[in-house]
Amino acid sequence: MKNLLKILFVSSLGILLVLPTHVFAENAWPRVHTNPDGSKTTIQAPPKRILSTAVSITGTLLAIGAPVVASATDYNGNFFGQWRHVAQENKVQKLWSIAEVDLEAAYSVRPDLIIIAVGGRDTAAQHRAVLEKIAPTITVDYASQSWQSLARIMGQATGLENQAEDKIAEFEQHLNAAKAKLRLPEGKVNLIGYNGPGMLNPIATATGSHGSLLTALGFDVERPNKQWHGALDNPDDFVKAEYERLTELKAETTFLVRTDEDGARLFKQDKVLANLASVKNNQVYGLGKNSFRIDFYSSMEIIDDMLKRFASPNNSQEHLK
């Protein structure tokens, strides 16, 4: 009997030794989140009532199945279109519009974790000290990283590491399957946030979130001159260029951020841009009205639109089934 118990003990120990460390990490509470400023926030237990004070973060939280009970909205009091239906299904409460933080509303939803963006127009960082009195409060810098990286950070903070990895894997599987079906236009592409004359017109870099997505699909993204950047922020995702700089772009195909084919028609009607290669080729496309913020949901929408537009004939029929 003693020998049998020894065998069982050694066998159990062997199983424990080969289990991946993240299995234990997911059950390790309390855990500590390191904020971008180096400060640390202790989270005692898996949160059940999350308040997202940044609408740009909420979509990623919903994608990994985080229990978001309330969130800030955009300027118009809406959630982003690409995940609005998910928020409705999860009965996420709208608390305030960008830059209109309502501390009484924050108290009223009884959060056990509050998430703040350290930058961007939807930051509530100036209210951090007060929000910390309501519930444990963490800060993240969503602008400096991909949605996948943000999902992993949010997964660690909420105990949803596996769900974050599953969602990333789902996206990568869809992207790779789509890439195999696409017949892309020849030459380079560029991505423009077209605002017209008198304003800065953002041009996506090849390494930013928009450029990286198209690169992953097989496109060759034109690199704008970073010396054109006319804003105070860093030109990591977009070079915010004067309107006249658009005439210097060379790519044979143009995608327009945050708009659809109606926006593409307006771009092609701009007489100043008539000599662009993409306009001459009639290869100007809207990337989608929800394409301003790249997250899991908008990425999937963009991939599906690419399939509708550029899938090879046989694969196009298959995609429509």
C-alpha positions as CSV (number, residue, x, y, z in Angstrom):
1,M,0.0,0.0,0.0
2,K,2.9,2.4,0.9
3,N,4.5,1.6,-2.4
4,L,1.3,2.4,-4.2
5,L,1.0,5.7,-2.5
6,K,4.6,6.6,-3.4
7,I,3.9,5.8,-7.0
8,L,0.8,8.0,-7.0
9,F,2.6,10.9,-5.3
10,V,5.5,10.7,-7.7
11,S,3.1,10.5,-10.7
12,S,1.1,13.5,-9.4
13,L,4.3,15.5,-8.9
14,G,5.4,14.7,-12.4
15,I,2.2,16.0,-13.8
16,L,2.5,19.2,-11.8
17,L,6.1,19.7,-13.1
18,V,5.1,19.5,-16.7
19,L,2.0,21.8,-16.5
20,P,2.6,25.2,-18.1
21,T,3.4,28.0,-15.6
22,H,0.5,30.1,-16.8
23,V,-2.0,27.6,-15.4
24,F,-0.8,28.6,-11.9
25,A,-0.4,32.2,-12.8
26,E,-4.1,32.6,-13.8
27,N,-5.1,31.4,-10.3
28,A,-2.6,33.6,-8.5
29,W,-4.3,36.3,-6.5
30,P,-3.8,39.0,-5.5
31,R,-1.7,40.1,-8.4
32,V,0.1,43.4,-9.2
33,H,-0.4,45.5,-12.3
34,T,2.5,47.9,-13.2
35,N,1.2,51.1,-14.5
36,P,3.0,53.0,-17.3
37,D,4.4,55.5,-14.8
38,G,6.0,52.7,-12.8
39,S,3.5,52.8,-10.0
40,K,1.8,49.5,-9.0
41,T,-1.8,48.6,-8.3
42,T,-2.8,45.5,-6.4
43,I,-5.8,43.6,-7.6
44,Q,-7.1,41.4,-4.8
45,A,-9.4,39.0,-6.8
46,P,-10.7,38.5,-10.3
47,P,-12.8,41.5,-11.1
48,K,-16.6,41.1,-11.6
49,R,-17.6,44.7,-12.3
50,I,-15.2,46.6,-14.5
51,L,-15.5,50.3,-15.3
52,S,-13.6,51.3,-18.5
53,T,-13.1,55.1,-18.5
54,A,-11.7,54.9,-22.1
55,V,-13.9,53.9,-25.0
56,S,-10.8,52.9,-27.0
57,I,-10.0,50.1,-24.4
58,T,-13.6,48.8,-24.0
59,G,-13.7,46.9,-27.2
60,T,-10.6,44.8,-26.3
61,L,-12.0,44.1,-22.9
62,L,-15.2,42.8,-24.4
63,A,-13.3,40.8,-27.0
64,I,-11.6,38.7,-24.2
65,G,-14.9,38.4,-22.3
66,A,-14.1,40.8,-19.4
67,P,-17.0,41.7,-17.2
68,V,-17.4,45.3,-18.2
69,V,-20.5,46.8,-16.5
70,A,-19.9,50.4,-17.6
71,S,-17.9,52.5,-20.0
72,A,-17.2,55.9,-21.3
73,T,-18.5,56.6,-24.9
74,D,-17.3,58.7,-27.9
75,Y,-18.1,62.4,-28.3
76,N,-21.6,61.6,-29.5
77,G,-22.5,59.4,-26.6
78,N,-22.1,56.2,-28.6
79,F,-20.0,53.1,-28.4
80,F,-17.8,52.3,-31.3
81,G,-19.8,50.7,-34.2
82,Q,-17.6,47.6,-34.5
83,W,-18.4,46.3,-31.1
84,R,-21.6,48.2,-30.2
85,H,-23.7,45.1,-30.5
86,V,-21.5,43.2,-28.1
87,A,-21.8,46.0,-25.5
88,Q,-25.6,45.9,-26.0
89,E,-25.6,42.1,-25.5
90,N,-23.6,42.5,-22.3
91,K,-25.8,45.4,-21.1
92,V,-22.8,47.7,-20.7
93,Q,-24.0,51.0,-19.2
94,K,-22.9,54.3,-20.9
95,L,-21.5,56.6,-18.2
96,W,-20.1,59.7,-19.9
97,S,-18.8,61.1,-23.2
98,I,-15.1,61.8,-23.9
99,A,-13.8,64.5,-21.6
100,E,-17.0,64.6,-19.5
101,V,-16.0,62.4,-16.6
102,D,-18.9,62.0,-14.1
103,L,-17.5,60.8,-10.7
104,E,-20.9,60.3,-9.2
105,A,-21.8,58.0,-12.1
106,A,-18.5,56.1,-11.4
107,Y,-19.5,55.5,-7.8
108,S,-23.0,54.4,-8.8
109,V,-22.0,51.4,-10.8
110,R,-20.0,49.9,-7.9
111,P,-16.9,48.8,-9.9
112,D,-14.3,46.5,-8.4
113,L,-11.8,47.5,-11.0
114,I,-11.4,50.8,-12.9
115,I,-9.3,51.1,-16.1
116,I,-7.8,54.5,-17.3
117,A,-6.0,55.3,-20.5
118,V,-2.9,57.4,-19.8
119,G,-3.1,59.2,-23.2
120,G,-5.5,59.9,-26.0
121,R,-8.6,62.0,-26.0
122,D,-10.5,59.6,-23.9
123,T,-8.1,59.7,-21.0
124,A,-9.4,60.2,-17.4
125,A,-5.9,60.4,-15.9
126,Q,-6.6,63.7,-14.3
127,H,-9.2,62.0,-12.2
128,R,-7.1,59.1,-11.2
129,A,-6.7,60.1,-7.5
130,V,-10.4,60.3,-7.0
131,L,-11.2,57.1,-9.0
132,E,-8.6,55.2,-6.8
133,K,-10.8,55.9,-3.8
134,I,-13.7,54.1,-5.5
135,A,-12.0,50.9,-6.6
136,P,-8.5,49.6,-7.5
137,T,-7.5,51.6,-10.6
138,I,-5.0,50.7,-13.3
139,T,-3.7,52.7,-16.1
140,V,-2.6,51.5,-19.6
141,D,-1.2,53.2,-22.7
142,Y,-3.2,51.7,-25.5
143,A,-1.8,54.1,-28.1
144,S,1.7,52.7,-28.0
145,Q,0.8,49.1,-28.6
146,S,-1.2,46.7,-30.8
147,W,-4.6,45.5,-29.7
148,Q,-3.1,42.0,-29.2
149,S,-0.6,43.4,-26.7
150,L,-3.4,45.4,-24.9
151,A,-5.5,42.2,-24.8
152,R,-2.7,40.3,-23.0
153,I,-2.2,43.1,-20.5
154,M,-6.0,43.2,-19.8
155,G,-6.0,39.4,-19.6
156,Q,-3.4,39.4,-16.9
157,A,-5.2,42.1,-14.9
158,T,-8.5,40.3,-15.1
159,G,-7.4,36.7,-14.9
160,L,-8.5,36.1,-18.5
161,E,-5.1,35.2,-20.0
162,N,-6.4,32.1,-21.8
163,Q,-9.3,34.0,-23.3
164,A,-7.0,36.7,-24.5
165,E,-4.7,34.2,-26.2
166,D,-7.8,32.4,-27.7
167,K,-9.0,35.6,-29.2
168,I,-5.6,36.5,-30.7
169,A,-5.4,33.0,-32.1
170,E,-8.9,33.3,-33.6
171,F,-7.9,36.6,-35.3
172,E,-4.6,35.1,-36.6
173,Q,-6.4,32.1,-38.0
174,H,-8.9,34.3,-39.8
175,L,-6.1,36.6,-41.2
176,N,-4.0,33.7,-42.5
177,A,-7.0,32.0,-44.1
178,A,-8.0,35.3,-45.8
179,K,-4.5,36.0,-47.0
180,A,-4.4,32.7,-48.8
181,K,-7.5,33.7,-50.7
182,L,-6.6,37.2,-51.7
183,R,-5.4,38.3,-55.1
184,L,-3.9,41.7,-54.3
185,P,-3.5,44.7,-56.7
186,E,0.0,45.2,-58.0
187,G,2.3,47.8,-56.5
188,K,2.2,49.6,-53.2
189,V,-0.7,50.8,-51.1
190,N,-1.2,53.8,-48.7
191,L,-3.7,54.6,-46.0
192,I,-4.9,58.1,-45.6
193,G,-7.2,59.8,-43.1
194,Y,-8.5,62.3,-45.7
195,N,-9.6,65.6,-44.3
196,G,-9.1,67.8,-47.3
197,P,-7.4,71.2,-47.6
198,G,-6.6,73.4,-44.7
199,M,-6.2,70.5,-42.3
200,L,-3.7,67.8,-41.4
201,N,-4.3,64.6,-43.3
202,P,-2.9,61.5,-41.4
203,I,-1.0,59.0,-43.5
204,A,-0.5,55.6,-41.9
205,T,3.0,54.4,-41.4
206,A,4.0,50.8,-42.4
207,T,4.6,49.8,-38.8
208,G,1.6,51.4,-37.1
209,S,-1.5,49.4,-36.3
210,H,-3.2,50.1,-39.6
211,G,-0.1,49.6,-41.7
212,S,0.8,46.4,-39.8
213,L,-2.6,44.9,-40.5
214,L,-2.4,45.5,-44.2
215,T,1.2,44.2,-44.2
216,A,0.1,41.0,-42.5
217,L,-2.5,40.6,-45.3
218,G,0.3,40.8,-47.9
219,F,0.1,44.4,-49.0
220,D,3.3,46.5,-49.5
221,V,2.6,49.7,-47.6
222,E,4.1,53.0,-48.8
223,R,6.2,54.7,-46.1
224,P,5.4,58.4,-45.7
225,N,8.2,60.9,-45.0
226,K,8.1,61.4,-41.2
227,Q,9.5,65.0,-41.8
228,W,6.0,65.8,-43.1
229,H,4.6,65.3,-39.6
230,G,2.9,68.6,-38.5
231,A,1.5,67.6,-35.0
232,L,3.1,67.5,-31.6
233,D,2.7,63.7,-31.1
234,N,5.0,61.0,-32.4
235,P,4.5,59.9,-36.0
236,D,4.5,56.2,-35.0
237,D,1.0,55.2,-36.4
238,F,0.4,58.2,-38.6
239,V,2.3,61.0,-40.2
240,K,-0.1,63.9,-39.9
241,A,0.8,65.8,-43.1
242,E,-0.3,69.0,-44.7
243,Y,-2.9,68.5,-47.4
244,E,-0.5,69.4,-50.2
245,R,1.8,66.5,-49.2
246,L,-0.8,64.0,-50.4
247,T,0.2,64.9,-54.0
248,E,3.7,63.4,-53.3
249,L,2.4,59.9,-52.5
250,K,3.2,57.3,-55.1
251,A,1.2,54.2,-54.2
252,E,-0.9,52.6,-56.9
253,T,-3.7,51.9,-54.4
254,T,-5.2,54.1,-51.7
255,F,-7.3,53.0,-48.7
256,L,-9.1,55.8,-46.8
257,V,-9.4,55.4,-43.0
258,R,-12.8,55.8,-41.2
259,T,-14.9,56.0,-44.4
260,D,-16.6,53.8,-47.0
261,E,-17.0,54.0,-50.7
262,D,-18.9,57.4,-50.4
263,G,-15.7,58.8,-49.0
264,A,-13.6,57.2,-51.7
265,R,-15.7,59.0,-54.3
266,L,-15.1,62.4,-52.7
267,F,-11.4,61.7,-52.7
268,K,-11.4,60.8,-56.4
269,Q,-13.3,64.0,-57.1
270,D,-10.6,66.2,-55.5
271,K,-9.0,67.9,-58.5
272,V,-5.8,68.6,-56.6
273,L,-5.3,64.8,-56.2
274,A,-6.3,63.9,-59.7
275,N,-2.7,62.9,-60.7
276,L,-2.2,60.4,-57.9
277,A,-1.5,57.0,-59.3
278,S,-4.3,55.5,-57.2
279,V,-6.8,58.0,-58.6
280,K,-5.7,57.4,-62.2
281,N,-6.0,53.6,-61.6
282,N,-9.4,54.0,-60.0
283,Q,-8.0,52.1,-57.0
284,V,-9.2,54.2,-54.1
285,Y,-11.2,52.4,-51.5
286,G,-12.8,53.1,-48.1
287,L,-11.3,51.0,-45.4
288,G,-14.6,51.1,-43.5
289,K,-16.4,53.6,-41.2
290,N,-15.1,51.7,-38.1
291,S,-11.5,51.6,-39.2
292,F,-10.3,54.6,-37.2
293,R,-9.5,52.4,-34.2
294,I,-7.8,49.0,-34.9
295,D,-9.0,46.4,-32.4
296,F,-10.2,42.8,-32.7
297,Y,-13.6,43.7,-34.1
298,S,-12.5,46.4,-36.6
299,S,-9.7,44.2,-37.8
300,M,-12.1,41.3,-38.5
301,E,-14.3,43.8,-40.4
302,I,-11.4,45.0,-42.5
303,I,-10.3,41.5,-43.3
304,D,-13.8,40.5,-44.4
305,D,-14.1,43.6,-46.6
306,M,-10.7,42.7,-48.2
307,L,-12.1,39.3,-49.0
308,K,-15.2,40.8,-50.7
309,R,-13.0,43.1,-52.7
310,F,-9.9,41.1,-53.6
311,A,-10.6,37.4,-53.2
312,S,-9.7,35.4,-56.3
313,P,-12.9,34.4,-58.2
314,N,-13.1,30.9,-56.9
315,N,-12.4,31.9,-53.3
316,S,-14.8,34.8,-53.6
317,Q,-17.7,32.5,-54.2
318,E,-16.5,30.3,-51.4
319,H,-16.4,33.3,-49.0
320,L,-19.9,34.3,-49.8
321,K,-21.3,30.8,-48.9
